[in-house]
């Protein structure tokens, strides 16, 4: 199974290692871990990641 990567519209793509890699993705899970998640768990992980993302985004502005 491949990794599952969640990004925002502002997530940059392309690193020195790979042009297909995201620089700072919102959330990354292995395919196996993603398959075990319930929808509620995934929703909670995404909401937590989005809150952290917003805090980081506005604390540097």
ABEGO torsion letter per residue (X at the ends): XBBBBBBBAABBBEBAABAABBABBABBBBAAAAAABBAAAAAAAAAAAAAAAAAAAAAAX
